[in-house]
Amino acid sequence: MEVVKPDRLAVIETLPSDVQDYCLIDWKTCAAILGAKDIEHARQTVVSGGVPLVHVSERRKLPRWGALRKFIESRERLP
């Protein structure tokens, strides 16, 4: 089974490595990364997990890729 990366992650990987962690990730991409079918559920999971959000505007807050990646790594379980 081939894993397809979201377009946003493919673009981030083309950037210099020292910039990648600072890229903002939209909620649709977060849901895809987390394997969630519902975008709102993915948002609640990230927010309740304590991932810091960047206030883009009064109504829009997004996580950075580096913070989201650390959150995902913190939830990994060893077999």
For each residue, the residues with C-beta under 8 A, 3 or more apart:
1:
2:
3:
4:
5: 9 10 13
6: 9 10 28 29 32 33
7: 10 11
8: 11 12 25 26 29
9: 5 6 12 13 29 33 65
10: 5 6 7 13 14
11: 7 8 14 15
12: 8 9 15 20 23 65
13: 5 9 10 20
14: 10 11
15: 11 12 19 20 23
16: 19 20
17: 20
18: 21
19: 15 16 22 23
20: 12 13 15 16 17 23 65 66
21: 18 64 65 66 67 69
22: 19 64 65 66
23: 12 15 19 20 64 65
24: 54 56 62 63 64 65
25: 8 29 30 33 62 63 64 65 68
26: 8 29 30 62
27: 30 31 39 42 43 62
28: 6 31 32 39
29: 6 8 9 25 26 32 33
30: 25 26 27 33 34 36 39 42 43 46 63 68
31: 27 28 34 36 37 38 39 41 42 43
32: 6 28 29 35
33: 6 9 25 29 30 68 72
34: 30 31 42 45 46 72
35: 32
36: 30 31 39 41 42 45
37: 31 41
38: 31 41 42
39: 27 28 30 31 36 42 43
40: 43 44
41: 31 36 37 38 44 45
42: 27 30 31 34 36 38 39 45 46
43: 27 30 31 39 40 46 47
44: 40 41 47 48
45: 34 36 41 42 48 49
46: 30 34 42 43 49 51 63 68 71
47: 43 44 51 53
48: 44 45
49: 45 46 71 75
50: 71
51: 46 47 63 67 68 71
52: 63 64 67
53: 47 61 62 63
54: 24 61 62 63 64
55: 58 60 61
56: 24 60 61 62
57: 60
58: 55
59:
60: 55 56 57
61: 53 54 55 56
62: 24 25 26 27 53 54 56
63: 24 25 30 46 51 52 53 54 67 68 71
64: 21 22 23 24 25 52 54 67 68
65: 9 12 20 21 22 23 24 25 68 69
66: 20 21 22 69 70
67: 21 51 52 63 64 70 71
68: 25 30 33 46 51 63 64 65 71 72
69: 21 65 66 72 73
70: 66 67 73 74
71: 46 49 50 51 63 67 68 74 75
72: 33 34 68 69 75 76
73: 69 70 76
74: 70 71
75: 49 71 72
76: 72 73
77:
78:
79:
